């Protein structure tokens, strides 16, 4: 019997714009502005690169910089 496929831990660890907004208690638009301004590092994934994902370490660095 084949083993079920597991998603790599790194893929599960990435945060969505909505999750970051919830953690920071701000709007999704504010998070997107921080990404556009280069204050918060994000990566584009998915078909056509439409989806934004944020590494938790990049989010932590952003929070420290706001400090």
N, CA, C and O atoms as a Tinker XYZ file with bonds, in Angstrom:
   268  protein
     1  N      0.837000   -1.169000    0.000000    73     2
     2  CA     0.000000    0.000000    0.000000    64     1     3
     3  C      0.894000    1.249000    0.000000    63     2     4     5
     4  O      1.822000    1.331000    0.806000    81     3
     5  N      0.633000    2.235000   -0.896000    73     3     6
     6  CA     1.484000    3.424000   -0.951000    64     5     7
     7  C      1.297000    4.307000    0.279000    63     6     8     9
     8  O      0.215000    4.391000    0.860000    81     7
     9  N      2.384000    4.952000    0.644000    73     7    10
    10  CA     2.358000    5.868000    1.786000    64     9    11
    11  C      1.699000    7.180000    1.360000    63    10    12    13
    12  O      1.895000    7.619000    0.227000    81    11
    13  N      0.925000    7.812000    2.240000    73    11    14
    14  CA     0.350000    9.115000    1.889000    64    13    15
    15  C      1.443000   10.161000    1.727000    63    14    16    17
    16  O      2.438000   10.150000    2.452000    81    15
    17  N      1.253000   11.049000    0.784000    73    15    18
    18  CA     2.239000   12.098000    0.538000    64    17    19
    19  C      2.131000   13.162000    1.620000    63    18    20    21
    20  O      1.039000   13.549000    2.034000    81    19
    21  N      3.278000   13.618000    2.059000    73    19    22
    22  CA     3.309000   14.665000    3.080000    64    21    23
    23  C      3.840000   15.947000    2.459000    63    22    24    25
    24  O      4.721000   15.919000    1.599000    81    23
    25  N      3.302000   17.050000    2.899000    73    23    26
    26  CA     3.794000   18.349000    2.471000    64    25    27
    27  C      5.061000   18.655000    3.266000    63    26    28    29
    28  O      5.087000   18.453000    4.480000    81    27
    29  N      6.105000   19.136000    2.605000    73    27    30
    30  CA     7.318000   19.475000    3.363000    64    29    31
    31  C      7.016000   20.501000    4.454000    63    30    32    33
    32  O      6.151000   21.361000    4.287000    81    31
    33  N      7.740000   20.400000    5.574000    73    31    34
    34  CA     7.509000   21.300000    6.705000    64    33    35
    35  C      7.665000   22.757000    6.305000    63    34    36    37
    36  O      6.926000   23.613000    6.791000    81    35
    37  N      8.617000   23.051000    5.426000    73    35    38
    38  CA     8.855000   24.442000    5.023000    64    37    39
    39  C      7.633000   25.026000    4.320000    63    38    40    41
    40  O      7.307000   26.195000    4.528000    81    39
    41  N      6.959000   24.243000    3.500000    73    39    42
    42  CA     5.786000   24.747000    2.790000    64    41    43
    43  C      4.652000   25.053000    3.767000    63    42    44    45
    44  O      3.904000   26.010000    3.569000    81    43
    45  N      4.525000   24.261000    4.797000    73    43    46
    46  CA     3.460000   24.483000    5.775000    64    45    47
    47  C      3.740000   25.691000    6.655000    63    46    48    49
    48  O      2.812000   26.284000    7.205000    81    47
    49  N      5.007000   26.062000    6.795000    73    47    50
    50  CA     5.383000   27.129000    7.714000    64    49    51
    51  C      5.117000   28.519000    7.148000    63    50    52    53
    52  O      5.088000   29.485000    7.911000    81    51
    53  N      4.923000   28.654000    5.850000    73    51    54
    54  CA     4.732000   29.970000    5.257000    64    53    55
    55  C      3.397000   30.568000    5.667000    63    54    56    57
    56  O      2.399000   29.860000    5.803000    81    55
    57  N      3.394000   31.882000    5.862000    73    55    58
    58  CA     2.192000   32.592000    6.289000    64    57    59
    59  C      1.548000   33.302000    5.102000    63    58    60    61
    60  O      2.239000   33.738000    4.181000    81    59
    61  N      0.241000   33.413000    5.130000    73    59    62
    62  CA    -0.480000   34.177000    4.119000    64    61    63
    63  C     -0.541000   35.640000    4.551000    63    62    64    65
    64  O     -0.246000   35.974000    5.698000    81    63
    65  N     -0.925000   36.501000    3.621000    73    63    66
    66  CA    -1.089000   37.923000    3.935000    64    65    67
    67  C     -2.144000   38.080000    5.033000    63    66    68    69
    68  O     -1.984000   38.887000    5.949000    81    67
    69  N     -3.201000   37.314000    4.931000    73    67    70
    70  CA    -4.275000   37.390000    5.930000    64    69    71
    71  C     -3.788000   36.970000    7.316000    63    70    72    73
    72  O     -4.140000   37.602000    8.312000    81    71
    73  N     -2.985000   35.915000    7.387000    73    71    74
    74  CA    -2.459000   35.460000    8.679000    64    73    75
    75  C     -1.538000   36.505000    9.306000    63    74    76    77
    76  O     -1.587000   36.732000   10.515000    81    75
    77  N     -0.700000   37.140000    8.489000    73    75    78
    78  CA     0.192000   38.186000    9.000000    64    77    79
    79  C     -0.634000   39.376000    9.496000    63    78    80    81
    80  O     -0.333000   39.951000   10.542000    81    79
    81  N     -1.667000   39.739000    8.749000    73    79    82
    82  CA    -2.535000   40.842000    9.164000    64    81    83
    83  C     -3.202000   40.532000   10.501000    63    82    84    85
    84  O     -3.316000   41.406000   11.361000    81    83
    85  N     -3.634000   39.308000   10.669000    73    83    86
    86  CA    -4.262000   38.904000   11.930000    64    85    87
    87  C     -3.258000   38.963000   13.079000    63    86    88    89
    88  O     -3.577000   39.463000   14.158000    81    87
    89  N     -2.047000   38.454000   12.851000    73    87    90
    90  CA    -1.012000   38.480000   13.890000    64    89    91
    91  C     -0.634000   39.904000   14.277000    63    90    92    93
    92  O     -0.381000   40.187000   15.448000    81    91
    93  N     -0.594000   40.802000   13.290000    73    91    94
    94  CA    -0.187000   42.186000   13.535000    64    93    95
    95  C     -1.359000   43.105000   13.881000    63    94    96    97
    96  O     -1.171000   44.288000   14.164000    81    95
    97  N     -2.550000   42.554000   13.856000    73    95    98
    98  CA    -3.770000   43.318000   14.128000    64    97    99
    99  C     -3.858000   44.558000   13.234000    63    98   100   101
   100  O     -4.053000   45.680000   13.704000    81    99
   101  N     -3.706000   44.314000   11.933000    73    99   102
   102  CA    -3.821000   45.381000   10.947000    64   101   103
   103  C     -4.581000   44.826000    9.740000    63   102   104   105
   104  O     -4.997000   43.667000    9.738000    81   103
   105  N     -4.755000   45.649000    8.733000    73   103   106
   106  CA    -5.485000   45.192000    7.550000    64   105   107
   107  C     -4.539000   44.465000    6.583000    63   106   108   109
   108  O     -3.319000   44.616000    6.646000    81   107
   109  N     -5.136000   43.680000    5.698000    73   107   110
   110  CA    -4.353000   43.002000    4.666000    64   109   111
   111  C     -3.687000   44.033000    3.760000    63   110   112   113
   112  O     -2.579000   43.815000    3.271000    81   111
   113  N     -4.362000   45.147000    3.541000    73   111   114
   114  CA    -3.810000   46.204000    2.692000    64   113   115
   115  C     -2.525000   46.773000    3.295000    63   114   116   117
   116  O     -1.587000   47.090000    2.563000    81   115
   117  N     -2.474000   46.903000    4.612000    73   115   118
   118  CA    -1.273000   47.382000    5.287000    64   117   119
   119  C     -0.117000   46.412000    5.072000    63   118   120   121
   120  O      1.013000   46.835000    4.831000    81   119
   121  N     -0.393000   45.120000    5.159000    73   119   122
   122  CA     0.635000   44.101000    4.931000    64   121   123
   123  C      1.126000   44.185000    3.488000    63   122   124   125
   124  O      2.330000   44.130000    3.239000    81   123
   125  N      0.211000   44.315000    2.547000    73   123   126
   126  CA     0.591000   44.416000    1.125000    64   125   127
   127  C      1.419000   45.682000    0.866000    63   126   128   129
   128  O      2.338000   45.660000    0.047000    81   127
   129  N      1.103000   46.776000    1.554000    73   127   130
   130  CA     1.890000   48.006000    1.417000    64   129   131
   131  C      3.315000   47.806000    1.941000    63   130   132   133
   132  O      4.276000   48.282000    1.338000    81   131
   133  N      3.442000   47.103000    3.059000    73   131   134
   134  CA     4.770000   46.834000    3.630000    64   133   135
   135  C      5.595000   45.980000    2.675000    63   134   136   137
   136  O      6.802000   46.182000    2.541000    81   135
   137  N      4.952000   45.034000    2.016000    73   135   138
   138  CA     5.640000   44.190000    1.034000    64   137   139
   139  C      6.076000   45.042000   -0.155000    63   138   140   141
   140  O      7.216000   44.939000   -0.609000    81   139
   141  N      5.175000   45.879000   -0.659000    73   139   142
   142  CA     5.472000   46.734000   -1.815000    64   141   143
   143  C      6.598000   47.720000   -1.509000    63   142   144   145
   144  O      7.401000   48.043000   -2.385000    81   143
   145  N      6.655000   48.197000   -0.264000    73   143   146
   146  CA     7.687000   49.155000    0.141000    64   145   147
   147  C      9.025000   48.476000    0.426000    63   146   148   149
   148  O     10.029000   49.156000    0.638000    81   147
   149  N      9.049000   47.151000    0.432000    73   147   150
   150  CA    10.280000   46.426000    0.708000    64   149   151
   151  C     10.572000   46.261000    2.189000    63   150   152   153
   152  O     11.670000   45.847000    2.561000    81   151
   153  N      9.612000   46.577000    3.030000    73   151   154
   154  CA     9.798000   46.442000    4.475000    64   153   155
   155  C      9.587000   45.009000    4.951000    63   154   156   157
   156  O     10.174000   44.583000    5.946000    81   155
   157  N      8.755000   44.280000    4.241000    73   155   158
   158  CA     8.427000   42.893000    4.592000    64   157   159
   159  C      8.725000   42.022000    3.387000    63   158   160   161
   160  O      8.165000   42.220000    2.309000    81   159
   161  N      9.607000   41.059000    3.578000    73   159   162
   162  CA    10.005000   40.165000    2.488000    64   161   163
   163  C      8.934000   39.101000    2.272000    63   162   164   165
   164  O      8.479000   38.457000    3.217000    81   163
   165  N      8.543000   38.930000    1.022000    73   163   166
   166  CA     7.533000   37.934000    0.673000    64   165   167
   167  C      7.947000   37.243000   -0.613000    63   166   168   169
   168  O      8.783000   37.746000   -1.364000    81   167
   169  N      7.354000   36.089000   -0.857000    73   167   170
   170  CA     7.619000   35.366000   -2.104000    64   169   171
   171  C      6.308000   35.081000   -2.813000    63   170   172   173
   172  O      5.266000   34.892000   -2.185000    81   171
   173  N      6.383000   35.055000   -4.118000    73   171   174
   174  CA     5.210000   34.746000   -4.929000    64   173   175
   175  C      5.271000   33.277000   -5.316000    63   174   176   177
   176  O      6.308000   32.782000   -5.758000    81   175
   177  N      4.152000   32.589000   -5.145000    73   175   178
   178  CA     4.080000   31.172000   -5.490000    64   177   179
   179  C      2.811000   30.912000   -6.286000    63   178   180   181
   180  O      1.980000   31.803000   -6.462000    81   179
   181  N      2.675000   29.693000   -6.761000    73   179   182
   182  CA     1.469000   29.294000   -7.466000    64   181   183
   183  C      1.518000   29.640000   -8.935000    63   182   184   185
   184  O      2.497000   30.205000   -9.424000    81   183
   185  N      0.442000   29.294000   -9.642000    73   183   186
   186  CA     0.387000   29.551000  -11.075000    64   185   187
   187  C      0.456000   31.046000  -11.373000    63   186   188   189
   188  O     -0.366000   31.823000  -10.887000    81   187
   189  N      1.423000   31.431000  -12.160000    73   187   190
   190  CA     1.575000   32.838000  -12.505000    64   189   191
   191  C      2.133000   33.685000  -11.378000    63   190   192   193
   192  O      2.242000   34.902000  -11.534000    81   191
   193  N      2.488000   33.095000  -10.260000    73   191   194
   194  CA     3.045000   33.846000   -9.132000    64   193   195
   195  C      2.054000   34.801000   -8.486000    63   194   196   197
   196  O      2.434000   35.872000   -8.013000    81   195
   197  N      0.799000   34.418000   -8.467000    73   195   198
   198  CA    -0.241000   35.311000   -7.937000    64   197   199
   199  C     -0.337000   35.305000   -6.419000    63   198   200   201
   200  O     -0.798000   36.280000   -5.826000    81   199
   201  N      0.089000   34.229000   -5.788000    73   199   202
   202  CA    -0.080000   34.095000   -4.342000    64   201   203
   203  C      1.146000   34.603000   -3.591000    63   202   204   205
   204  O      2.279000   34.282000   -3.952000    81   203
   205  N      0.922000   35.385000   -2.563000    73   203   206
   206  CA     2.004000   35.886000   -1.720000    64   205   207
   207  C      2.105000   35.051000   -0.454000    63   206   208   209
   208  O      1.092000   34.739000    0.173000    81   207
   209  N      3.304000   34.696000   -0.084000    73   207   210
   210  CA     3.539000   33.975000    1.164000    64   209   211
   211  C      4.720000   34.610000    1.875000    63   210   212   213
   212  O      5.668000   35.073000    1.241000    81   211
   213  N      4.651000   34.625000    3.204000    73   211   214
   214  CA     5.674000   35.260000    4.028000    64   213   215
   215  C      6.278000   34.214000    4.948000    63   214   216   217
   216  O      5.559000   33.482000    5.629000    81   215
   217  N      7.598000   34.148000    4.964000    73   215   218
   218  CA     8.300000   33.242000    5.865000    64   217   219
   219  C      8.195000   33.809000    7.277000    63   218   220   221
   220  O      8.357000   35.015000    7.463000    81   219
   221  N      7.929000   32.970000    8.271000    73   219   222
   222  CA     7.821000   33.475000    9.650000    64   221   223
   223  C      9.060000   34.234000   10.124000    63   222   224   225
   224  O      8.939000   35.174000   10.910000    81   223
   225  N     10.242000   33.845000    9.662000    73   223   226
   226  CA    11.451000   34.571000   10.066000    64   225   227
   227  C     11.481000   35.973000    9.448000    63   226   228   229
   228  O     11.970000   36.910000   10.078000    81   227
   229  N     10.968000   36.127000    8.230000    73   227   230
   230  CA    10.880000   37.448000    7.600000    64   229   231
   231  C      9.866000   38.312000    8.351000    63   230   232   233
   232  O     10.060000   39.518000    8.508000    81   231
   233  N      8.798000   37.691000    8.806000    73   231   234
   234  CA     7.793000   38.426000    9.583000    64   233   235
   235  C      8.382000   38.879000   10.914000    63   234   236   237
   236  O      8.147000   40.006000   11.350000    81   235
   237  N      9.147000   38.002000   11.555000    73   235   238
   238  CA     9.780000   38.361000   12.835000    64   237   239
   239  C     10.769000   39.513000   12.649000    63   238   240   241
   240  O     10.842000   40.408000   13.491000    81   239
   241  N     11.528000   39.494000   11.552000    73   239   242
   242  CA    12.487000   40.574000   11.277000    64   241   243
   243  C     11.740000   41.884000   11.040000    63   242   244   245
   244  O     12.189000   42.939000   11.489000    81   243
   245  N     10.629000   41.832000   10.352000    73   243   246
   246  CA     9.796000   43.014000   10.108000    64   245   247
   247  C      9.286000   43.581000   11.428000    63   246   248   249
   248  O      9.309000   44.794000   11.638000    81   247
   249  N      8.826000   42.706000   12.314000    73   247   250
   250  CA     8.315000   43.152000   13.619000    64   249   251
   251  C      9.419000   43.794000   14.453000    63   250   252   253
   252  O      9.195000   44.799000   15.127000    81   251
   253  N     10.630000   43.193000   14.401000    73   251   254
   254  CA    11.764000   43.768000   15.154000    64   253   255
   255  C     12.126000   45.151000   14.614000    63   254   256   257
   256  O     12.453000   46.056000   15.382000    81   255
   257  N     12.065000   45.312000   13.276000    73   255   258
   258  CA    12.421000   46.593000   12.654000    64   257   259
   259  C     11.422000   47.686000   13.037000    63   258   260   261
   260  O     11.785000   48.857000   13.149000    81   259
   261  N     10.167000   47.294000   13.236000    73   259   262
   262  CA     9.143000   48.269000   13.631000    64   261   263
   263  C      9.313000   48.700000   15.081000    63   262   264   265
   264  O      8.972000   49.817000   15.469000    81   263
   265  N      9.850000   47.776000   15.865000    73   263   266
   266  CA    10.107000   47.865000   17.213000    64   265   267
   267  C      9.836000   48.800000   18.187000    63   266   268
   268  O     10.199000   48.606000   19.348000    81   267
